[in-house]
């Protein structure tokens, strides 16, 4: 049985030699370069929706 996510968990990862902080919260996921405030943030619903779109053909003019 999995433990319910009730508060934010932060972990450090390294991508191409650069340190980043990954924050996993009940609202979603955030990836921020270490010592910076702005980063990439996605809600769980947005992540789930992106996964569903992979099975569909691309929309005209859309990259990806």
mmCIF file as gemmi writes it, N, C-alpha and C atoms, coordinates in Angstrom:
data_model
loop_
_atom_site.group_PDB
_atom_site.id
_atom_site.type_symbol
_atom_site.label_atom_id
_atom_site.label_alt_id
_atom_site.label_comp_id
_atom_site.label_asym_id
_atom_site.label_entity_id
_atom_site.label_seq_id
_atom_site.pdbx_PDB_ins_code
_atom_site.Cartn_x
_atom_site.Cartn_y
_atom_site.Cartn_z
_atom_site.occupancy
_atom_site.B_iso_or_equiv
_atom_site.pdbx_formal_charge
_atom_site.auth_seq_id
_atom_site.auth_asym_id
_atom_site.pdbx_PDB_model_num
ATOM 1 N N . UNK Axp A 1 ? 0.834 -1.175 0 1 0 ? 1 A 1
ATOM 2 C CA . UNK Axp A 1 ? 0 0 0 1 0 ? 1 A 1
ATOM 3 C C . UNK Axp A 1 ? 0.883 1.243 0 1 0 ? 1 A 1
ATOM 4 N N . UNK Axp A 2 ? 0.575 2.192 -0.839 1 0 ? 2 A 1
ATOM 5 C CA . UNK Axp A 2 ? 1.358 3.421 -0.948 1 0 ? 2 A 1
ATOM 6 C C . UNK Axp A 2 ? 0.955 4.421 0.135 1 0 ? 2 A 1
ATOM 7 N N . UNK Axp A 3 ? 1.912 5.257 0.527 1 0 ? 3 A 1
ATOM 8 C CA . UNK Axp A 3 ? 1.66 6.305 1.506 1 0 ? 3 A 1
ATOM 9 C C . UNK Axp A 3 ? 1.08 7.524 0.803 1 0 ? 3 A 1
ATOM 10 N N . UNK Axp A 4 ? 0.04 8.106 1.359 1 0 ? 4 A 1
ATOM 11 C CA . UNK Axp A 4 ? -0.602 9.279 0.779 1 0 ? 4 A 1
ATOM 12 C C . UNK Axp A 4 ? 0.348 10.475 0.848 1 0 ? 4 A 1
ATOM 13 N N . UNK Axp A 5 ? 0.428 11.237 -0.239 1 0 ? 5 A 1
ATOM 14 C CA . UNK Axp A 5 ? 1.271 12.429 -0.306 1 0 ? 5 A 1
ATOM 15 C C . UNK Axp A 5 ? 0.491 13.597 0.286 1 0 ? 5 A 1
ATOM 16 N N . UNK Axp A 6 ? 0.901 14.058 1.458 1 0 ? 6 A 1
ATOM 17 C CA . UNK Axp A 6 ? 0.168 15.112 2.155 1 0 ? 6 A 1
ATOM 18 C C . UNK Axp A 6 ? 0.932 16.423 2.237 1 0 ? 6 A 1
ATOM 19 N N . UNK Axp A 7 ? 2.237 16.392 2.003 1 0 ? 7 A 1
ATOM 20 C CA . UNK Axp A 7 ? 3.025 17.625 2.012 1 0 ? 7 A 1
ATOM 21 C C . UNK Axp A 7 ? 4.151 17.502 0.995 1 0 ? 7 A 1
ATOM 22 N N . UNK Axp A 8 ? 4.807 18.603 0.722 1 0 ? 8 A 1
ATOM 23 C CA . UNK Axp A 8 ? 5.834 18.653 -0.314 1 0 ? 8 A 1
ATOM 24 C C . UNK Axp A 8 ? 7.093 17.895 0.104 1 0 ? 8 A 1
ATOM 25 N N . UNK Axp A 9 ? 7.627 17.131 -0.848 1 0 ? 9 A 1
ATOM 26 C CA . UNK Axp A 9 ? 8.895 16.422 -0.681 1 0 ? 9 A 1
ATOM 27 C C . UNK Axp A 9 ? 9.88 17.05 -1.664 1 0 ? 9 A 1
ATOM 28 N N . UNK Axp A 10 ? 11.062 17.427 -1.187 1 0 ? 10 A 1
ATOM 29 C CA . UNK Axp A 10 ? 12.076 18.031 -2.054 1 0 ? 10 A 1
ATOM 30 C C . UNK Axp A 10 ? 13.297 17.123 -2.121 1 0 ? 10 A 1
ATOM 31 N N . UNK Axp A 11 ? 13.812 16.968 -3.339 1 0 ? 11 A 1
ATOM 32 C CA . UNK Axp A 11 ? 15.021 16.172 -3.551 1 0 ? 11 A 1
ATOM 33 C C . UNK Axp A 11 ? 15.905 16.883 -4.564 1 0 ? 11 A 1
ATOM 34 N N . UNK Axp A 12 ? 17.21 16.683 -4.439 1 0 ? 12 A 1
ATOM 35 C CA . UNK Axp A 12 ? 18.162 17.27 -5.382 1 0 ? 12 A 1
ATOM 36 C C . UNK Axp A 12 ? 18.546 16.223 -6.415 1 0 ? 12 A 1
ATOM 37 N N . UNK Axp A 13 ? 18.592 16.655 -7.676 1 0 ? 13 A 1
ATOM 38 C CA . UNK Axp A 13 ? 19.05 15.792 -8.764 1 0 ? 13 A 1
ATOM 39 C C . UNK Axp A 13 ? 20.082 16.56 -9.575 1 0 ? 13 A 1
ATOM 40 N N . UNK Axp A 14 ? 20.84 15.854 -10.406 1 0 ? 14 A 1
ATOM 41 C CA . UNK Axp A 14 ? 21.829 16.479 -11.275 1 0 ? 14 A 1
ATOM 42 C C . UNK Axp A 14 ? 21.486 16.161 -12.721 1 0 ? 14 A 1
ATOM 43 N N . UNK Axp A 15 ? 21.417 17.209 -13.547 1 0 ? 15 A 1
ATOM 44 C CA . UNK Axp A 15 ? 21.163 17.063 -14.977 1 0 ? 15 A 1
ATOM 45 C C . UNK Axp A 15 ? 22.291 17.775 -15.708 1 0 ? 15 A 1
ATOM 46 N N . UNK Axp A 16 ? 23.069 17.039 -16.493 1 0 ? 16 A 1
ATOM 47 C CA . UNK Axp A 16 ? 24.215 17.598 -17.227 1 0 ? 16 A 1
ATOM 48 C C . UNK Axp A 16 ? 25.14 18.4 -16.318 1 0 ? 16 A 1
ATOM 49 N N . UNK Axp A 17 ? 25.395 17.902 -15.116 1 0 ? 17 A 1
ATOM 50 C CA . UNK Axp A 17 ? 26.313 18.549 -14.194 1 0 ? 17 A 1
ATOM 51 C C . UNK Axp A 17 ? 25.726 19.717 -13.418 1 0 ? 17 A 1
ATOM 52 N N . UNK Axp A 18 ? 24.476 20.084 -13.656 1 0 ? 18 A 1
ATOM 53 C CA . UNK Axp A 18 ? 23.806 21.189 -12.966 1 0 ? 18 A 1
ATOM 54 C C . UNK Axp A 18 ? 22.884 20.628 -11.884 1 0 ? 18 A 1
ATOM 55 N N . UNK Axp A 19 ? 22.876 21.259 -10.711 1 0 ? 19 A 1
ATOM 56 C CA . UNK Axp A 19 ? 22.014 20.815 -9.612 1 0 ? 19 A 1
ATOM 57 C C . UNK Axp A 19 ? 20.615 21.409 -9.756 1 0 ? 19 A 1
ATOM 58 N N . UNK Axp A 20 ? 19.602 20.572 -9.574 1 0 ? 20 A 1
ATOM 59 C CA . UNK Axp A 20 ? 18.199 20.979 -9.633 1 0 ? 20 A 1
ATOM 60 C C . UNK Axp A 20 ? 17.488 20.455 -8.397 1 0 ? 20 A 1
ATOM 61 N N . UNK Axp A 21 ? 16.405 21.13 -8.04 1 0 ? 21 A 1
ATOM 62 C CA . UNK Axp A 21 ? 15.547 20.664 -6.958 1 0 ? 21 A 1
ATOM 63 C C . UNK Axp A 21 ? 14.229 20.21 -7.557 1 0 ? 21 A 1
ATOM 64 N N . UNK Axp A 22 ? 13.812 19.005 -7.199 1 0 ? 22 A 1
ATOM 65 C CA . UNK Axp A 22 ? 12.513 18.478 -7.606 1 0 ? 22 A 1
ATOM 66 C C . UNK Axp A 22 ? 11.617 18.537 -6.376 1 0 ? 22 A 1
ATOM 67 N N . UNK Axp A 23 ? 10.475 19.207 -6.511 1 0 ? 23 A 1
ATOM 68 C CA . UNK Axp A 23 ? 9.499 19.278 -5.426 1 0 ? 23 A 1
ATOM 69 C C . UNK Axp A 23 ? 8.247 18.531 -5.87 1 0 ? 23 A 1
ATOM 70 N N . UNK Axp A 24 ? 7.879 17.522 -5.107 1 0 ? 24 A 1
ATOM 71 C CA . UNK Axp A 24 ? 6.684 16.73 -5.392 1 0 ? 24 A 1
ATOM 72 C C . UNK Axp A 24 ? 5.671 17.059 -4.296 1 0 ? 24 A 1
ATOM 73 N N . UNK Axp A 25 ? 4.521 17.597 -4.708 1 0 ? 25 A 1
ATOM 74 C CA . UNK Axp A 25 ? 3.496 18.003 -3.752 1 0 ? 25 A 1
ATOM 75 C C . UNK Axp A 25 ? 2.158 17.388 -4.133 1 0 ? 25 A 1
ATOM 76 N N . UNK Axp A 26 ? 1.166 17.497 -3.27 1 0 ? 26 A 1
ATOM 77 C CA . UNK Axp A 26 ? -0.163 16.995 -3.631 1 0 ? 26 A 1
ATOM 78 C C . UNK Axp A 26 ? -0.741 17.702 -4.862 1 0 ? 26 A 1
ATOM 79 N N . UNK Axp A 27 ? -0.282 18.917 -5.144 1 0 ? 27 A 1
ATOM 80 C CA . UNK Axp A 27 ? -0.781 19.675 -6.29 1 0 ? 27 A 1
ATOM 81 C C . UNK Axp A 27 ? -0.09 19.307 -7.596 1 0 ? 27 A 1
ATOM 82 N N . UNK Axp A 28 ? 1.183 18.895 -7.533 1 0 ? 28 A 1
ATOM 83 C CA . UNK Axp A 28 ? 1.901 18.575 -8.76 1 0 ? 28 A 1
ATOM 84 C C . UNK Axp A 28 ? 3.396 18.459 -8.554 1 0 ? 28 A 1
ATOM 85 N N . UNK Axp A 29 ? 4.131 18.739 -9.62 1 0 ? 29 A 1
ATOM 86 C CA . UNK Axp A 29 ? 5.578 18.559 -9.663 1 0 ? 29 A 1
ATOM 87 C C . UNK Axp A 29 ? 6.232 19.87 -10.069 1 0 ? 29 A 1
ATOM 88 N N . UNK Axp A 30 ? 7.378 20.2 -9.46 1 0 ? 30 A 1
ATOM 89 C CA . UNK Axp A 30 ? 8.102 21.419 -9.807 1 0 ? 30 A 1
ATOM 90 C C . UNK Axp A 30 ? 9.587 21.095 -9.911 1 0 ? 30 A 1
ATOM 91 N N . UNK Axp A 31 ? 10.219 21.556 -10.993 1 0 ? 31 A 1
ATOM 92 C CA . UNK Axp A 31 ? 11.651 21.369 -11.216 1 0 ? 31 A 1
ATOM 93 C C . UNK Axp A 31 ? 12.286 22.75 -11.301 1 0 ? 31 A 1
ATOM 94 N N . UNK Axp A 32 ? 13.241 23.019 -10.404 1 0 ? 32 A 1
ATOM 95 C CA . UNK Axp A 32 ? 13.863 24.333 -10.309 1 0 ? 32 A 1
ATOM 96 C C . UNK Axp A 32 ? 15.374 24.177 -10.252 1 0 ? 32 A 1
ATOM 97 N N . UNK Axp A 33 ? 16.085 25.027 -10.989 1 0 ? 33 A 1
ATOM 98 C CA . UNK Axp A 33 ? 17.54 25.042 -10.904 1 0 ? 33 A 1
ATOM 99 C C . UNK Axp A 33 ? 17.927 25.478 -9.491 1 0 ? 33 A 1
ATOM 100 N N . UNK Axp A 34 ? 18.884 24.796 -8.899 1 0 ? 34 A 1
ATOM 101 C CA . UNK Axp A 34 ? 19.274 25.073 -7.515 1 0 ? 34 A 1
ATOM 102 C C . UNK Axp A 34 ? 19.682 26.54 -7.36 1 0 ? 34 A 1
ATOM 103 N N . UNK Axp A 35 ? 19.24 27.147 -6.278 1 0 ? 35 A 1
ATOM 104 C CA . UNK Axp A 35 ? 19.473 28.543 -5.927 1 0 ? 35 A 1
ATOM 105 C C . UNK Axp A 35 ? 18.675 29.524 -6.792 1 0 ? 35 A 1
ATOM 106 N N . UNK Axp A 36 ? 17.679 29.052 -7.505 1 0 ? 36 A 1
ATOM 107 C CA . UNK Axp A 36 ? 16.787 29.912 -8.284 1 0 ? 36 A 1
ATOM 108 C C . UNK Axp A 36 ? 15.364 29.699 -7.791 1 0 ? 36 A 1
ATOM 109 N N . UNK Axp A 37 ? 14.513 30.682 -8.011 1 0 ? 37 A 1
ATOM 110 C CA . UNK Axp A 37 ? 13.122 30.579 -7.552 1 0 ? 37 A 1
ATOM 111 C C . UNK Axp A 37 ? 12.181 30.099 -8.637 1 0 ? 37 A 1
ATOM 112 N N . UNK Axp A 38 ? 12.396 30.558 -9.855 1 0 ? 38 A 1
ATOM 113 C CA . UNK Axp A 38 ? 11.478 30.164 -10.927 1 0 ? 38 A 1
ATOM 114 C C . UNK Axp A 38 ? 11.908 28.821 -11.507 1 0 ? 38 A 1
ATOM 115 N N . UNK Axp A 39 ? 10.935 28.085 -11.977 1 0 ? 39 A 1
ATOM 116 C CA . UNK Axp A 39 ? 11.211 26.779 -12.548 1 0 ? 39 A 1
ATOM 117 C C . UNK Axp A 39 ? 10.026 26.308 -13.356 1 0 ? 39 A 1
ATOM 118 N N . UNK Axp A 40 ? 10.033 25.046 -13.69 1 0 ? 40 A 1
ATOM 119 C CA . UNK Axp A 40 ? 8.947 24.441 -14.455 1 0 ? 40 A 1
ATOM 120 C C . UNK Axp A 40 ? 8.011 23.757 -13.47 1 0 ? 40 A 1
ATOM 121 N N . UNK Axp A 41 ? 6.717 24.056 -13.589 1 0 ? 41 A 1
ATOM 122 C CA . UNK Axp A 41 ? 5.74 23.484 -12.679 1 0 ? 41 A 1
ATOM 123 C C . UNK Axp A 41 ? 4.574 22.921 -13.475 1 0 ? 41 A 1
ATOM 124 N N . UNK Axp A 42 ? 4.133 21.721 -13.104 1 0 ? 42 A 1
ATOM 125 C CA . UNK Axp A 42 ? 2.981 21.097 -13.757 1 0 ? 42 A 1
ATOM 126 C C . UNK Axp A 42 ? 2.102 20.444 -12.71 1 0 ? 42 A 1
ATOM 127 N N . UNK Axp A 43 ? 0.805 20.59 -12.892 1 0 ? 43 A 1
ATOM 128 C CA . UNK Axp A 43 ? -0.135 19.919 -11.991 1 0 ? 43 A 1
ATOM 129 C C . UNK Axp A 43 ? -0.219 18.451 -12.391 1 0 ? 43 A 1
ATOM 130 N N . UNK Axp A 44 ? -0.683 17.619 -11.474 1 0 ? 44 A 1
ATOM 131 C CA . UNK Axp A 44 ? -0.838 16.197 -11.78 1 0 ? 44 A 1
ATOM 132 C C . UNK Axp A 44 ? -1.835 16.001 -12.918 1 0 ? 44 A 1
ATOM 133 N N . UNK Axp A 45 ? -2.877 16.82 -12.953 1 0 ? 45 A 1
ATOM 134 C CA . UNK Axp A 45 ? -3.874 16.71 -14.021 1 0 ? 45 A 1
ATOM 135 C C . UNK Axp A 45 ? -3.241 17.017 -15.377 1 0 ? 45 A 1
ATOM 136 N N . UNK Axp A 46 ? -2.388 18.048 -15.438 1 0 ? 46 A 1
ATOM 137 C CA . UNK Axp A 46 ? -1.714 18.397 -16.692 1 0 ? 46 A 1
ATOM 138 C C . UNK Axp A 46 ? -0.771 17.279 -17.135 1 0 ? 46 A 1
ATOM 139 N N . UNK Axp A 47 ? -0.064 16.679 -16.199 1 0 ? 47 A 1
ATOM 140 C CA . UNK Axp A 47 ? 0.834 15.565 -16.53 1 0 ? 47 A 1
ATOM 141 C C . UNK Axp A 47 ? 0.025 14.389 -17.065 1 0 ? 47 A 1
ATOM 142 N N . UNK Axp A 48 ? -1.083 14.079 -16.426 1 0 ? 48 A 1
ATOM 143 C CA . UNK Axp A 48 ? -1.944 12.975 -16.857 1 0 ? 48 A 1
ATOM 144 C C . UNK Axp A 48 ? -2.499 13.245 -18.25 1 0 ? 48 A 1
ATOM 145 N N . UNK Axp A 49 ? -2.936 14.486 -18.494 1 0 ? 49 A 1
ATOM 146 C CA . UNK Axp A 49 ? -3.488 14.861 -19.799 1 0 ? 49 A 1
ATOM 147 C C . UNK Axp A 49 ? -2.427 14.744 -20.887 1 0 ? 49 A 1
ATOM 148 N N . UNK Axp A 50 ? -1.196 15.157 -20.608 1 0 ? 50 A 1
ATOM 149 C CA . UNK Axp A 50 ? -0.102 15.034 -21.578 1 0 ? 50 A 1
ATOM 150 C C . UNK Axp A 50 ? 0.122 13.578 -21.947 1 0 ? 50 A 1
ATOM 151 N N . UNK Axp A 51 ? 0.045 12.69 -20.985 1 0 ? 51 A 1
ATOM 152 C CA . UNK Axp A 51 ? 0.233 11.265 -21.242 1 0 ? 51 A 1
ATOM 153 C C . UNK Axp A 51 ? -0.847 10.699 -22.141 1 0 ? 51 A 1
ATOM 154 N N . UNK Axp A 52 ? -2.08 11.163 -21.958 1 0 ? 52 A 1
ATOM 155 C CA . UNK Axp A 52 ? -3.191 10.708 -22.799 1 0 ? 52 A 1
ATOM 156 C C . UNK Axp A 52 ? -3.033 11.179 -24.234 1 0 ? 52 A 1
ATOM 157 N N . UNK Axp A 53 ? -2.444 12.345 -24.442 1 0 ? 53 A 1
ATOM 158 C CA . UNK Axp A 53 ? -2.309 12.924 -25.777 1 0 ? 53 A 1
ATOM 159 C C . UNK Axp A 53 ? -1.283 12.188 -26.633 1 0 ? 53 A 1
ATOM 160 N N . UNK Axp A 54 ? -0.409 11.41 -26.049 1 0 ? 54 A 1
ATOM 161 C CA . UNK Axp A 54 ? 0.616 10.695 -26.821 1 0 ? 54 A 1
ATOM 162 C C . UNK Axp A 54 ? 0.01 9.664 -27.758 1 0 ? 54 A 1
ATOM 163 N N . UNK Axp A 55 ? -1.167 9.159 -27.42 1 0 ? 55 A 1
ATOM 164 C CA . UNK Axp A 55 ? -1.821 8.151 -28.245 1 0 ? 55 A 1
ATOM 165 C C . UNK Axp A 55 ? -2.571 8.76 -29.426 1 0 ? 55 A 1
ATOM 166 N N . UNK Axp A 56 ? -2.767 10.081 -29.402 1 0 ? 56 A 1
ATOM 167 C CA . UNK Axp A 56 ? -3.5 10.757 -30.464 1 0 ? 56 A 1
ATOM 168 C C . UNK Axp A 56 ? -2.533 11.241 -31.537 1 0 ? 56 A 1
ATOM 169 N N . UNK Axp A 57 ? -3.002 11.357 -32.784 1 0 ? 57 A 1
ATOM 170 C CA . UNK Axp A 57 ? -2.14 11.934 -33.82 1 0 ? 57 A 1
ATOM 171 C C . UNK Axp A 57 ? -1.9 13.415 -33.533 1 0 ? 57 A 1
ATOM 172 N N . UNK Axp A 58 ? -0.731 13.963 -33.909 1 0 ? 58 A 1
ATOM 173 C CA . UNK Axp A 58 ? -0.446 15.373 -33.625 1 0 ? 58 A 1
ATOM 174 C C . UNK Axp A 58 ? -1.399 16.299 -34.375 1 0 ? 58 A 1
ATOM 175 N N . UNK Axp A 59 ? -1.72 17.419 -33.741 1 0 ? 59 A 1
ATOM 176 C CA . UNK Axp A 59 ? -2.565 18.439 -34.351 1 0 ? 59 A 1
ATOM 177 C C . UNK Axp A 59 ? -1.714 19.21 -35.352 1 0 ? 59 A 1
ATOM 178 N N . UNK Axp A 60 ? -2.303 19.603 -36.471 1 0 ? 60 A 1
ATOM 179 C CA . UNK Axp A 60 ? -1.586 20.35 -37.51 1 0 ? 60 A 1
ATOM 180 C C . UNK Axp A 60 ? -0.895 21.566 -36.906 1 0 ? 60 A 1
ATOM 181 N N . UNK Axp A 61 ? 0.393 21.714 -37.145 1 0 ? 61 A 1
ATOM 182 C CA . UNK Axp A 61 ? 1.16 22.849 -36.645 1 0 ? 61 A 1
ATOM 183 C C . UNK Axp A 61 ? 1.703 22.653 -35.237 1 0 ? 61 A 1
ATOM 184 N N . UNK Axp A 62 ? 1.387 21.559 -34.583 1 0 ? 62 A 1
ATOM 185 C CA . UNK Axp A 62 ? 1.859 21.296 -33.227 1 0 ? 62 A 1
ATOM 186 C C . UNK Axp A 62 ? 3.172 20.53 -33.281 1 0 ? 62 A 1
ATOM 187 N N . UNK Axp A 63 ? 4.097 20.913 -32.423 1 0 ? 63 A 1
ATOM 188 C CA . UNK Axp A 63 ? 5.38 20.213 -32.346 1 0 ? 63 A 1
ATOM 189 C C . UNK Axp A 63 ? 5.313 19.194 -31.229 1 0 ? 63 A 1
ATOM 190 N N . UNK Axp A 64 ? 6.09 18.122 -31.357 1 0 ? 64 A 1
ATOM 191 C CA . UNK Axp A 64 ? 6.16 17.213 -30.235 1 0 ? 64 A 1
ATOM 192 C C . UNK Axp A 64 ? 6.102 15.819 -30.63 1 0 ? 64 A 1
